[in-house]
Amino acid sequence: MPYPIPTNVAAVDLGSNSFHMIICSLKDGKLQTIDRLKEMVRLAAGMDESKMLNQDIQEKALACLERFGQRISNFPPNSVRIVGTNTLRQAVNAGQFIKKAEQALGHPIHIVSGIEEARLIYQGVAHSLASNANERFVMDIGGSSTEYIIGKQDSPHTKESLNMGCVTVSQNFFKNGALSKKAFRKACLFVEQQLEPFQDTFNSRRFDEAIGASGSLKAVSNVLQSAGFSNNGITLDGLELLVTHLLGLEHVDQINFPPLSVERRPVFIGAVAIVYASFKTLNIQQMTVSDGALREGLIYDLLGRIYDHDIRSQTSRTTAERYHADLRHADQLKDTIRYMAAQLERHPCFDDNPASLQFLEWTADLHEIGFEIAHSQYHKHSAYIIENADLAGFSKQDQLIISRLVRSHRKKLSQSRFDDLPAPWPRHAPILTIIFRLAALLHRNRHTQRPDFQIDIEANDIKLNFPGQWLEQAPLTQADLKQEAQYLKEARFNLSF
């Protein structure tokens, strides 16, 4: 059963520099911000060269999340979205940390790709800033990644996420906080090298307005204004004056501007290097700063899911079209899957997990996209694309779940394939896979009309009951069901029909 529309919604952004939470009331589809929480955890600083998050940073992060968790522990599951970004994408031990973090927050954490992060940032900016610009450029400096996006109105069309952020650039080029012209030149050269392949893509001639998002760009803008270096957001002229001032200092502790907090001081120089090199490389002269960022984008994305405008459904369909999948066949499968789901609505797969039907429908859209690579073993190609593609709206965990359903929808069924999925999927995914396998089997010739059959699943027993003489008149389907019963028996399921 779908969840009721919540009265409050929340989004949490587990960034590489700061953790942010925003809470909004929701009434008649309209949002009002009622609380914001932010703590500078600096997660990226706690990741060593072997990509392991150290114990100290994990404890600091978990203490913060326990405080956040107190505010949202009673929120229903469909009212909270929590995402992890670049450091949690990279950390080898991210999985162990995420389990503890989910306990602290009381809600699941989803890791998003850099491209999905860029899309969400753009959404946050688009909904927070009135603008008449035709083409907008948005830049967001995080702790260990920087996103560059160009879009029109509320739709981003060009997105990139680069592995450089205010924490990592500050750490790597300004050791122990020491400032020097040589170090700054090296930091800028590093940024320019990262941007070089995209220098033309994001050049200022391709957009009408530049907008900055995130705490780092706000801090740069506030410092420029307070020092009198700029009176119009961030300007290249203002940045030149700021860089000259900073390079007259010897240590980050000497950076002293009224709007700059003590905790941001150590990573401010890294942010300045990124924005300065970006302005020079992309020929940007001026940038305004938006209040909206990733967490606001998450809230608006969540709103779409609540009101049945889930971008993931649009993405699954457009991806299927791009790979020339048979959409008529996908719709046949969806119809039969819904028919079975209605009969199984009290089964824990659907009763405890309202998202199950959506995941099966996305699987129907995407299961044959691998045909575009090769017909042999197409399900493996489909699964690989789904797991590794940039799919708007989907988290890495979402893609992994669909990938495993697709990978398992034909031939042998291995239950161990689902063991590493996030809860509750290891329990539910095998049953959902069987439902999808049966739908695919019943429509194998792509013309058969669905019979009015009954399905019942209890523990590992699956029972199908077909009307009258239907099976006798469908000998190929009967043979396929016998083969399927054998595959399921090897996976410790009993199929009777």
N, C-alpha and C positions, 0 to 999 in steps of 0.2 A: 504493500500500500504506500502511496506517496506521502511524504511528510506534509503537515499543514504549513501555511505561510508563517514564518516567524515574526515576532514583534521587534526583535533586535538582531543585528547581524554584526559579525566581526571578521577582520582580516589581520593576519600576522605575517610579517615579512622577516624571515631569519636571514638577514643580510650578513655580508662578510665583515662589515664594520659595526653597524648598529642593528638591534632588533627593534622592530616597530609593531605596534598594535593600534588599530583604529576600531572603534565601536560606534555603530550608528543605529538609530531607531528607524524602523521601516513601517510606514503607514500609507496605504493606498498607492504603493509603488514609489513613494517619495522617501528620500533618505535625509536624516539629520544627524550630523556628527554629535555624539554625546560624550565621547572620551577618547583621548589619545595617550598612549604610553610609548616611551622610547628609552632604551638603555644602550649605551655604547659598549658593546661586549668585545668588539674587535676579534672576532672568531678567526679571521685570516692570520692574525699574528700568532695564533696558537698552533699553526700547522707547520710541521718541520719539513725538511727537504725530502723525506720519504713519504710525504703527504699524510702523515698521521696527526690527528688532533691530540695535543697533550692533555694530561689529566687536569691541570690547573684551569685551562680555558674551558674544558668541558664542565667543570664544577661551577665556574663563573656563569656560563651560559645556562646551566640547569637551574641555578638559583634565580636568575632573571625569569626563566620560563615558569617557574613555580609561582612567582609573583603575578605574571600574566595569567597563568592558569586559574588563579583565584577569581579573576574577573569573568572568565568564560566557562567555568566548569559546569554550570547548569544550562548552557546554551544547547539547543537540540542539534543533532549532527548536520543538518542541512543549512545551518546558519553561520558556520565558521569555515573559513579557508585559510590554511597555513601553508606557506611555501618556503622551501630552502633554496638558496641561490648558489653562487659559484663555489664557495668553499665546501659546501655540502655536496656539490656535484663532484668535487675532486678528491675529498678526503677518503682515504682507504678504509678508515674505521667509522665512516659516516653512519653506516647501518646500525652499529651498536649504540652510537650516540642518539640516533633518531628514536630508537625504542625507548630510551630513558626520557627523551624530550617529549614524546607522545604521552607518556605516563604523567609527566609534570603538567602538560597542557590539557589533558583529557580529550584530545582530538587528534586525528591523523595528520601527519606532515607529508606534503607532496614535494618532491624535488622537480623543479622545472628547468628546461634547457635554457641556454642563453638567449635563443631566438624567442622562446615563449616569454621569458622575462622581459625582453624588449617590447613584445606586443602588449603585455600588461602595463608596462611603464607608459607606453603611448596612450593606452586607454585612460589611465589615471590623469595624464596631462590634458587629454582632449576633453574630459568631463570637468576639469577644474579651471580651465582658462578660456575665456571668450576670445575668439580670434576670427578675423575675416581673411586670414592668409589662405591662399589657394594650396600651396605646398608648405608643410611645416617640417622643420628638422628638430628632433628632440635628442638631447644628450643626457645621460645619467652616469655619474661616476660613483661606483660602489666601492666596497672595500678591496675586492680582488678582480672585479670586471668592470668594463665600461661599455655601455650600450649606445649605439647610434641608430636612429630611426628616421625615416622620412615617410610622411603620410598625408592624406587629404581628409579633412574633417575628422571623423573618428575612426578612419580606416588606415592602418599602417601598411605600406606596400614594399618598403625596403628596410631590412632589419639586419643588424650585425652586433655581435657581442664579442669583445676582445678581452683576453686574459691580462688585464692590468687594472689596478685600482689604487685608491689613495693609500691603503695599508701596505700593499705589496710594493708599490713604487717607493714609498717612504722608507720601508725596511731595506729594500735591495740597493738603493742608491745613496741614502743618507744614513749610513751606519751610525748607530748610537746617537742619532739626532744632529750629527755634524753637518753644517752647511758650507758649501763652497761652489764657486762658479763651475769648476770642472765636474763636480757631481751633478749639478743642475743640467749642464750640457749633455752629460751621459744619459740622464733620465729623459730629457727631451728627445734625444736621438732614439732611445728605446721606443718611446711612444710613436715617433714618426715611422719607425720600422714596422710597428704593428699596424699602423694606419695605411702604410704605403699601398697595399693591394686595393684599398677602398678609397683612395685619394680622389679619384674621379667620381665614384658612386655618390659620395657625400659632399662633393664640392658645393660651395655656396651658390653657384649659378643654378643649381638644381632645386632650390627652395626659396621661399619668400620671407620666411621668418625662422629664427633660431630660438629654441626654448631649452632652458636647463631644468633638470629635475634632480632631486636628491639633496641631502644635507651638505655634501661637499660643495656643490655649485651655489647653494644658498649662502654658505659661509663665505665663499669667494666674493659673491655679489655684495654681501653685507660689509665685508672688509673694504672693498673698493669704494662703497658709498661713504662709509664712516671716515675713511682716510682722505676723502675728497679726490680720489683718483678717477672716479666715474660718477656721473649723476644719472645714468641711464642703464641700469643693470650691469652686465659684464661687457666691457669693451676691450678691443685689442690695445688701444692706447692706455687704458687703465691697467691692463695686465702688464704692459711694459714697465710702468711706474712701480707696480707692486713687486715685480721680479727684481728690479734694480734695488728696491728697499730691502727685500729679503736677502739678497746676495751681499748686502753690506753687514749682515749678521754672521755670527759664527756657529750658533746652535739654535735648535728649534725652541728651546726654553726662552730665548730672547724675543720670540715673535709675540708681540703684545698689542693686539687691537681690541678695543672694547667689546665688539660683538663676538669675538672668537673665544669659545669656552676653553678652559685649561685642558679638558680631555680630548678636544679636537686638534689642539696645537701639534702633537707629534705627527699627525697624518696630513696636516694642512699643506705642507710643502709638496707632497706627492700629488695632491689634488691640483695644486697650482701648475705643476709640471705637465700634467695630463691636459688641463684645459688650455694652457698656453700653447703647447705643441699642437693641439687639435685646431685651435684658431689659426695658427700659422699654416698648417698643412692643408686645411680645408678652406682657407681664405675667408674666414668668418670675421666680421668687424664688430658685431654687437649681438648680445644674447639676453633675452628676458628670462626670469626664473619663475617657475610654476610651483604652487603649493602641492599639486597633485603628483603622485609618483606610483611606485609599484603597489603599495597597499590600497590606494584608491582604485587602481585598476582591478585589483582582486575583488574589491567590494562590488564594482559594476559587473564584473564577470559572474560573481555569485548571484547577483540580481537576475541576470539572464537565466541562470539555472533554475532559480526559484520560480520565475514566471514563464518557464518552458520555452526560453529562447537560448538554449544551450549551444554555444558556438561549436562544441565538439560534434554535434550531429551534422552541422553544416560542413565541418572539416572532413568528416568521414565520407560524406557524399561527394564533395568536390575532389577529394583524393581518389575515390573510386572512379570518377569521371576521367581524371587525369591519366589513370592507368588503364582506361578503356575497359573497365570491368562491366559485366552484364548486370545493369541496374534493375532490369525487369526480374531477373532471377533473384537478385537480392531482396526485392520487394515480396516475391513469392515466399522466400525463406522467413522474412519478418512476419508475414501473415500467419504462417504455421507456428512460428515461435510464440507469437502472442496468443494463439489458440491454446498452445500447451501451457503457457505461463498462467493463463486464466484458470485452468484446471488445477494448477499447482500453487495457487496464490498462498495457501497455508503452509507450503513447504518452507523450511528455514531459509533456503536459498533466496526466496522472494520475500518472505515475511520479515526476515531479519535484515535483509539487504535490498532496499528498494532500487538500488542502482543496477541490479543484476539484469533486468530486462534491457536497459539502455546498452549495457556492454554486449549483450547478445545481438542487438540490432546493429551496433557498430561493427561487430564481427561479421555480420551478414554483408554489410557494405564492402568490407575490406578483404574478405577471405580469399578472393581470386585475383588481387592486384599483381601477384607474382607471375601470372600468365604472361605479363609484358616482358618478363626476363626469359622464362622458359616454361614449357608445359610440363616437362618432367619435374617432379618434386616441387610443383608450384607452391604448395602450402608452406614449404620451408622458405622459399623466396619471399612470399607474402609476409611471413612472420618476421623475417629479417628487416624488411622495409618498415614495417609497423613499429618495431622496437627502436629503430635507429633514425627514423625520419623526424623532421621538425613539423609536428602536427599541432596547429593552433588550438589552444584550449586544453590540450591533453598534458598531464604531467608524465614524468618518466614512468611512474608506477602504473598509471592508466595504460600507457602504451605496452608495458610489459605484460599486463593482464590480457589485453586483446591479442597480443603476439602469441601468448601461450595457448589461448583458446583456438586461434587460427592454426597454429602448429600441430594441434592435437585433434583437428576436426576430421581427419581421415587416417586410414591405416591403423597401426598399433596405437593403443592408448597407454601412456605411462603416467601413473599418478605422481611419481617423484618429480615430474616436470613442473608441478605446481608448488613444491615445498618451499621455495624461496620467495613466494609472493607475500605481500603484506596481509595481515589478518583483515577480514575473515576468509580471504580468497583461497588459501590452501584447502579449506573445508568445502567451500562452495564451487570452486572452479571445475572440479571433475564432473559434478552433476550438470553444471551449465554446459560443459563440453559435450556430454552425452545428449542433452536436449538439442544442441546445435547439430551434432552428428546425425541424429534421427531426422531433423528437418531437412538436412542436405540429402540424406538417403531417400526420403519420400519424394524429393523433387529432382532426382538424379537425371531424369530425361528432360527436365525443364518444361514439360508440357502437362504433366499429370496434375489434375485438380486435387486439392487436398480432400481426403475422405473425412467424414465426421467420426474420427476415432477417439477413444478414451485413453488417457495416460495416467498412471499412478506410480509414484516413486516412494518407497519406504525403505529406509536404510540403503542397502546395496541392491535392492530388488526393483527392477523397472518392468512394469506390466503395460502392454499395449493391447487394446481391444478394438478390432476393426469391424465394421458393419457387415452383416450377411455374408455374401460370397465374394466380398471385395478382394481378399488376398488370393483366392483361387483364380480370379480374373487378372491378377497382376503377378504372374510367376517370377518376373525379374526382381520386383520389389521383395517378394518372398525369399528369393535366393540371397538378395542383399541383406535382408534381416537375419538370415541364418549366419551369414559371414560376420555381421555385426555382433551377433550373440557370442560368436567365438572370440572376436577381439575383446569384447567386454569381459568375458569369462577370464581371459588372461590378466585383466586388470582388476579381478575379484568383484565384478558386478554380474548379476544375473538378469538377462533380458528374456522375458517370455512374451509371446504374442499369439 
